[in-house]
Amino acid sequence: MRHTKRTIKMNKIVKRIVGGAISTILLLIALSIIGIMVVSQSKEYSVSVYNNVTHSYSTKVVRAYPYGVFDPEQKVKNVQYRVSTTAIVFAILTVPTIITTVAIIGWYLYEPVQAINQ
């Protein structure tokens, strides 16, 4: 089988396209993993709690995790949350994977900011 110049040129173009597609897929997978690792960090806060029996305050350590639209029950009562800029950035960067974007918005959209003493 004899290869013409046109066939050789087309083969090079196809190899570049396939190589670029594979590189893009690997980059998106890496971004997805890094994004989930970054936005899923928990934080610990000391909260003052009033005891009605002893009429005194005690300090309690509370661990707060990010939560999203799919798991609002993850929200801790004495902790203030805000929309995570990092989660939004990673959700936008990983839009082509769809699954990662849904996971970030669904489970990691709001990050704990500070404890609220009552």
ABEGO torsion letter per residue (X at the ends): XBBBAAAAAAAAAAAAAAAAAAAAAAAAAAAAAAAAAAAABBBBBBBBBBBAAAGBBBBBBBBBBBBBAABAAABBAABBBBBBAAAAAAAAAAAAAGAAAAAAAAAAABBBABBBBX
